[in-house]
Amino acid sequence: MFKNWIDPVVKNYLFYASPWKTSAGKRNLLIVIAVTVAMSVLGWKDLLEGIGVMTLLRWTPFVILGSIIGYLIIAFFDRERRVRFFHFFTILIVMFVSSEVAAFLNGLNPPTRLITVGFFEEGFKILPVLLLAIYVPNLIKTRKDGIVYGAMAGFGFNFIETASYIQTALGDSTVTQALLLHLTRTGLWGISAHIIWSAFVGMGIGWAMERNRSGFWAKWKPAIITYLIAAGWHSINDLGGLLIGLGTVMGIEFFMGLVQGVASFSEEASKQVGPMNNAMRYGALITNLGFLIVLIVQIRRSFAAENKIQVEKLSDEDTIIVHKAELELVKAEKLFSKRKYADYPKATAAKLVLYQNMLAMQKHTANVFGRDVEEDQGVAILRKGIRPLRSSHSVIKNDE
């Protein structure tokens, strides 16, 4: 069953150059995993103090439901070379392992927690994404890829954190009140501040993976800078910066006269559907508007660059790999309209598009890093995967 979770051709391609295949790479990863899991166990112990694991996790379906639209938006951005297995892998690892490390570290230093919280949480949220970039080296190749997987990490963190807040709120609220209050934490269409921040750091990781640089700082500078910006802003928000967004939304609601008594911030009012809930939901997005603008711009640019790469790198392939009519469809692609091959069954057509897109990006990567395309093993794997798809379906093309 498990072997079918990733297409065999895609799996061979993604892992063929992995550091996991070296003894040093394997040792380093196992050390990171061992330390992370040990701290995660301690974090779970803190989260579950006085309650059972299912008591906490019973609220996660509620949070996941509130994030479905958000997930679909992010997954839409990844449809060029999507491997959905790694979406869910990232979400689950952050949800059940790395989030708890941040919880453990937050509990060690209560006096300065509001200062360090952003650095702990953004660091351990993004750790699985960083490890994927290193150990599955053909998965995250662009800024867009980094944004997607950073956002997935944010979903995982948001799921478990929101569930814990709901459980805590039950101490002085009814179930309905607790759910209504923390519905706001899923943000607009399921895209919360946590998802925005980790997507921003993921962008830095994707940027680093685009670059042919030697030396730690030269290679990873974009990831380090985006991490410091997101972590610092996270801590500022926890120290009171979020009040800017809250105040903005409250002011809008007051002047529009949409609700009565918007000036009331009483404890009871904060538990009801109304201005405080709306302020919590949209305030984080207003506060993080700059991050959102940067992410949207980079996604659009990344799509345009990737389409240019596809046209250029597929144009010199023979017609077994890309038919002339298919190449015209590649040239006609836009942000919201992607090619489909009507002459093939749907599953086969989807594989052809995926393999071709991966092939184009792999040829581009080989050029960036100064490798001979014809000697590149990743290129060979994808070409070899395309040929059987052609031979298994008789399609007449006037390409000669």
Legacy VTK file of the C-alpha trace (Angstrom):
# vtk DataFile Version 3.0
C-alpha trace
ASCII
DATASET POLYDATA
POINTS 400 float
0.000 0.000 0.000
2.695 2.493 1.014
4.723 2.039 -2.175
1.849 3.509 -4.196
1.776 6.794 -2.262
4.374 8.288 -4.617
4.544 7.592 -8.336
7.607 5.296 -8.856
9.144 7.498 -11.577
8.659 10.615 -9.448
10.085 8.857 -6.395
13.221 7.778 -8.271
13.643 11.284 -9.596
13.119 13.061 -6.252
15.550 10.921 -4.298
18.259 10.049 -6.816
20.704 12.725 -5.562
19.673 12.655 -1.894
22.362 13.059 0.805
20.559 10.179 2.536
22.491 7.903 0.194
25.762 8.919 1.839
26.855 7.726 5.275
27.480 11.261 6.526
24.113 12.478 5.280
22.312 9.551 6.872
24.134 10.068 10.189
23.401 13.791 10.313
19.710 13.323 9.559
19.325 10.608 12.190
20.954 12.859 14.805
18.569 15.716 13.957
15.583 13.358 14.097
16.654 11.856 17.434
17.130 15.243 19.126
13.904 16.633 17.654
11.810 13.611 18.668
13.254 13.675 22.213
12.268 17.328 22.678
8.925 16.643 21.008
8.114 13.967 23.594
8.787 16.513 26.346
6.588 19.026 24.526
3.729 16.530 24.278
4.075 15.905 28.002
3.496 19.621 28.640
0.580 19.848 26.192
-1.189 16.823 27.650
-0.761 17.722 31.301
-3.955 16.636 33.004
-5.693 15.479 29.792
-5.483 12.576 27.357
-4.177 12.831 23.818
-7.615 12.197 22.302
-9.102 14.922 24.497
-6.801 17.379 22.757
-6.971 15.926 19.265
-10.783 15.811 19.185
-10.743 19.520 18.250
-8.414 19.163 15.254
-11.156 18.094 12.766
-12.891 21.404 13.542
-9.717 23.349 12.754
-8.945 21.271 9.651
-12.449 21.890 8.320
-11.900 25.619 8.718
-8.685 25.380 6.689
-9.827 23.336 3.692
-10.255 26.357 1.399
-6.872 27.680 2.496
-5.242 24.350 1.690
-6.884 24.185 -1.740
-5.593 27.658 -2.568
-2.028 26.698 -1.648
-2.257 23.332 -3.448
-3.478 25.161 -6.570
-0.200 27.102 -6.639
1.709 23.790 -6.596
-0.014 22.085 -9.501
2.954 22.425 -11.900
5.048 19.693 -10.205
2.814 18.662 -7.331
3.592 15.619 -5.184
0.656 15.629 -2.800
2.165 12.993 -0.506
4.688 15.555 0.716
1.938 18.102 1.434
0.376 15.795 3.992
3.745 14.527 5.205
4.820 18.096 6.019
1.539 18.949 7.739
1.610 15.804 9.911
5.292 16.068 10.887
4.859 19.678 11.978
1.581 18.906 13.721
2.826 15.905 15.715
6.577 16.476 16.095
8.124 19.892 15.489
5.268 21.974 16.948
5.738 20.214 20.260
9.451 21.066 20.258
8.505 24.747 20.083
5.992 24.213 22.891
8.695 22.603 25.028
11.174 25.428 24.425
8.530 28.088 25.045
7.895 26.521 28.443
11.555 26.650 29.456
11.877 30.432 29.554
8.596 32.073 30.660
10.064 35.535 31.558
11.195 36.215 27.977
8.735 33.977 26.171
7.070 36.800 24.211
10.465 37.775 22.821
11.705 34.286 21.933
8.398 32.736 20.890
8.689 33.800 17.270
12.210 32.410 16.930
11.342 29.047 18.481
8.078 28.572 16.615
9.202 29.797 13.189
12.408 27.779 13.501
10.800 24.456 14.352
7.814 24.968 12.066
10.161 25.293 9.111
12.649 22.576 10.152
10.848 19.766 8.249
10.738 21.968 5.136
14.470 22.630 5.400
15.142 18.908 5.751
12.953 18.173 2.725
14.891 20.742 0.702
18.164 19.037 1.629
17.189 15.356 1.630
14.602 15.393 -1.180
16.636 17.769 -3.345
14.392 17.705 -6.417
11.198 18.561 -4.498
11.798 22.228 -3.610
13.499 24.007 -6.505
11.935 27.482 -6.614
10.612 30.222 -4.369
7.088 29.081 -5.193
7.890 25.554 -4.028
9.275 26.964 -0.778
6.151 29.071 -0.253
3.928 26.024 -0.750
5.790 23.797 1.710
6.246 26.611 4.201
2.485 27.121 4.133
1.946 23.386 4.692
4.133 23.634 7.782
1.981 26.535 8.954
-1.175 24.451 8.556
0.282 21.688 10.710
1.273 24.108 13.450
-2.066 25.905 13.320
-4.023 22.655 13.645
-2.418 21.556 16.905
-2.058 25.027 18.431
-5.691 25.925 17.796
-6.844 22.610 19.244
-4.846 23.331 22.414
-6.335 26.839 22.674
-9.848 25.450 22.344
-9.138 22.914 25.075
-7.739 25.641 27.340
-10.725 27.934 26.674
-13.089 25.252 27.969
-11.919 26.103 31.481
-14.207 29.145 31.614
-16.369 28.768 28.494
-18.946 26.449 27.025
-17.934 24.291 24.070
-19.878 26.552 21.706
-18.208 29.678 23.060
-14.737 28.147 22.822
-15.293 27.004 19.241
-16.712 30.363 18.159
-13.832 32.259 19.746
-11.129 30.145 18.156
-12.815 29.886 14.787
-11.012 33.197 14.301
-7.633 31.464 14.498
-8.179 29.766 11.147
-7.975 33.207 9.565
-9.484 34.189 6.251
-10.316 31.008 4.292
-8.036 29.050 6.584
-4.918 31.181 5.984
-3.732 32.345 9.388
-0.729 34.384 10.485
1.218 31.173 11.192
0.748 30.060 7.601
1.791 33.466 6.240
4.978 33.578 8.336
6.126 30.050 7.544
5.315 30.530 3.843
7.580 33.591 3.927
10.439 31.595 5.473
9.770 28.779 3.002
10.166 31.340 0.214
13.680 31.987 1.512
14.472 28.260 1.448
13.180 27.994 -2.129
15.250 31.032 -3.069
18.359 29.366 -1.620
17.662 26.208 -3.622
17.542 28.234 -6.851
21.080 29.526 -6.319
24.382 27.962 -7.317
26.431 29.200 -4.366
29.233 27.643 -2.354
29.671 28.282 1.339
27.018 28.209 4.054
26.209 31.936 4.153
26.273 32.427 0.384
23.906 29.487 -0.102
21.481 29.946 2.770
21.448 33.743 3.165
17.885 34.167 1.766
16.524 31.514 4.153
18.287 33.025 7.173
17.123 36.573 6.392
13.493 35.572 5.801
13.565 33.504 9.011
14.855 36.437 11.072
12.248 38.788 9.574
9.324 36.392 10.132
10.473 35.328 13.605
11.038 38.922 14.681
7.646 40.042 13.389
6.003 37.041 15.072
7.476 38.079 18.419
6.473 41.718 17.842
2.902 40.552 17.184
2.872 38.571 20.404
4.214 41.605 22.242
1.292 43.723 21.028
1.742 44.381 17.330
-1.426 42.409 16.565
-3.386 45.209 18.260
-2.757 47.287 15.116
-4.793 44.847 13.079
-7.390 44.409 15.796
-7.843 48.159 16.105
-8.126 48.597 12.353
-10.905 46.037 12.023
-12.719 47.345 15.092
-12.551 50.857 13.689
-13.921 49.759 10.326
-16.816 47.946 11.975
-17.546 50.887 14.225
-17.715 53.464 11.440
-19.692 51.217 9.131
-22.198 50.623 11.889
-22.342 46.925 11.201
-22.621 45.947 14.826
-23.729 47.470 18.077
-21.468 48.095 21.012
-18.217 47.545 19.161
-16.310 49.408 21.824
-17.042 46.647 24.321
-14.094 44.362 24.915
-15.574 42.594 27.902
-14.681 38.976 28.492
-18.226 37.882 27.728
-18.387 39.862 24.488
-15.136 38.340 23.285
-16.745 34.888 23.393
-19.559 35.769 21.025
-19.725 36.110 17.252
-19.166 39.798 16.620
-16.559 42.510 16.319
-13.908 40.906 18.531
-14.055 37.672 16.586
-13.881 39.490 13.263
-11.009 41.596 14.553
-9.067 38.477 15.541
-9.767 36.848 12.188
-8.910 39.727 9.874
-6.574 41.677 12.126
-3.734 39.207 11.624
-4.113 39.506 7.872
-4.052 43.307 7.991
-0.989 43.243 10.233
0.735 40.869 7.797
-0.362 42.581 4.591
3.238 43.254 3.587
4.102 39.542 3.810
1.038 38.655 1.726
1.949 41.130 -1.006
5.508 39.770 -1.217
4.241 36.179 -1.366
1.694 36.928 -4.099
4.269 38.798 -6.201
6.812 35.972 -5.854
4.230 33.314 -6.749
3.293 35.192 -9.930
6.932 35.717 -10.876
7.769 32.101 -10.157
4.917 30.883 -12.360
6.074 33.127 -15.216
9.703 32.013 -14.853
8.719 28.352 -14.712
6.581 28.608 -17.833
9.505 30.234 -19.668
11.768 27.392 -18.525
9.251 24.791 -19.714
9.003 26.315 -23.183
12.774 26.669 -23.536
13.799 23.267 -22.165
11.062 21.215 -23.817
11.549 22.821 -27.240
14.705 20.826 -27.948
13.267 17.440 -26.919
12.323 14.885 -29.566
8.687 14.150 -30.317
8.684 11.026 -28.166
9.123 13.291 -25.139
7.044 16.285 -26.284
4.807 16.350 -29.350
4.718 19.580 -31.333
1.057 20.091 -30.503
1.854 19.648 -26.803
4.615 22.232 -27.020
2.113 24.727 -28.409
-0.089 24.049 -25.380
2.906 24.687 -23.103
3.466 28.048 -24.802
-0.189 28.968 -24.321
-0.253 28.263 -20.567
-1.204 31.040 -18.162
-1.376 31.345 -14.387
-4.954 30.039 -14.221
-5.013 27.843 -17.325
-2.787 24.787 -17.545
-2.496 22.362 -20.425
-4.397 19.095 -20.720
-3.821 16.361 -23.281
-7.212 15.222 -24.536
-5.747 12.387 -26.650
-4.795 10.369 -23.571
-6.729 8.941 -20.630
-6.868 11.484 -17.809
-4.391 9.706 -15.509
-1.872 9.189 -18.322
-2.212 12.772 -19.511
-1.623 14.064 -15.978
1.536 11.948 -15.684
2.828 13.214 -19.016
2.379 16.836 -17.961
3.994 16.189 -14.574
6.997 14.339 -16.010
7.501 16.966 -18.709
7.386 19.811 -16.189
9.842 18.011 -13.928
12.085 17.292 -16.906
12.173 20.962 -17.905
13.021 22.053 -14.367
15.692 19.360 -14.020
17.361 20.466 -17.267
17.288 24.051 -15.988
18.819 22.965 -12.670
21.568 21.067 -14.469
22.395 24.213 -16.468
22.421 26.415 -13.352
24.796 24.073 -11.538
27.038 23.518 -14.556
26.189 19.862 -15.190
25.962 18.184 -18.579
22.239 17.752 -19.260
22.778 14.569 -21.254
24.734 13.030 -18.373
22.275 14.132 -15.679
20.636 11.133 -14.027
17.455 13.043 -13.159
16.935 13.945 -16.803
17.447 10.314 -17.790
14.936 9.064 -15.200
12.191 11.373 -16.458
12.795 10.692 -20.154
12.709 6.993 -19.411
9.401 7.474 -17.558
7.774 9.328 -20.465
8.518 6.780 -23.199
6.361 3.922 -21.811
3.418 6.315 -21.488
3.662 6.998 -25.209
3.973 3.361 -26.225
1.118 2.195 -23.999
-1.388 4.423 -25.790
-1.625 4.546 -29.550
-1.920 8.227 -30.445
-1.525 9.400 -34.014
0.261 12.739 -34.237
1.278 14.583 -37.344
4.621 15.666 -35.934
6.930 14.535 -38.668
LINES 1 401
400 0 1 2 3 4 5 6 7 8 9 10 11 12 13 14 15 16 17 18 19 20 21 22 23 24 25 26 27 28 29 30 31 32 33 34 35 36 37 38 39 40 41 42 43 44 45 46 47 48 49 50 51 52 53 54 55 56 57 58 59 60 61 62 63 64 65 66 67 68 69 70 71 72 73 74 75 76 77 78 79 80 81 82 83 84 85 86 87 88 89 90 91 92 93 94 95 96 97 98 99 100 101 102 103 104 105 106 107 108 109 110 111 112 113 114 115 116 117 118 119 120 121 122 123 124 125 126 127 128 129 130 131 132 133 134 135 136 137 138 139 140 141 142 143 144 145 146 147 148 149 150 151 152 153 154 155 156 157 158 159 160 161 162 163 164 165 166 167 168 169 170 171 172 173 174 175 176 177 178 179 180 181 182 183 184 185 186 187 188 189 190 191 192 193 194 195 196 197 198 199 200 201 202 203 204 205 206 207 208 209 210 211 212 213 214 215 216 217 218 219 220 221 222 223 224 225 226 227 228 229 230 231 232 233 234 235 236 237 238 239 240 241 242 243 244 245 246 247 248 249 250 251 252 253 254 255 256 257 258 259 260 261 262 263 264 265 266 267 268 269 270 271 272 273 274 275 276 277 278 279 280 281 282 283 284 285 286 287 288 289 290 291 292 293 294 295 296 297 298 299 300 301 302 303 304 305 306 307 308 309 310 311 312 313 314 315 316 317 318 319 320 321 322 323 324 325 326 327 328 329 330 331 332 333 334 335 336 337 338 339 340 341 342 343 344 345 346 347 348 349 350 351 352 353 354 355 356 357 358 359 360 361 362 363 364 365 366 367 368 369 370 371 372 373 374 375 376 377 378 379 380 381 382 383 384 385 386 387 388 389 390 391 392 393 394 395 396 397 398 399
